[in-house]
Amino acid sequence: MSEPETAGEGELSARDRAVLEIAARTWTGPGPRERAVRERLGISPTAYFQQLNALLDDPRALRHDPVTVNRLRAARAQHRASR
């Protein structure tokens, strides 16, 4: 039996956890990551990055994977500061 896409109020959905798992990996370039996003999540890379960006502001994501969320928040802040 597969896990539902939605979760309780205090938990991330299976899809949100999968987005964070992909974000946590080290990729050799954009191609393999884009392929993983399409195959595993069934969404476009643009939709993936939109969902990931929203997750970075979600306290549940921070509780689930603080290392990845804090690393990506720092990278996002650095990118925004360099504009």
QUIJO-V300474 format. One record per helix or strand of 3 or more residues. SS is the DSSP state (@ for helix, = for strand). FROM is the first residue (numbers start at 1). LEN is the number of residues. If there is no record, write none. Layout:
# QUIJO-V300474
ss	from	len
SS	FROM	LEN
SS	FROM	LEN
This chain:
# QUIJO-V300474
ss	from	len
@	14	11
@	30	12
@	45	11
@	59	6
@	66	16
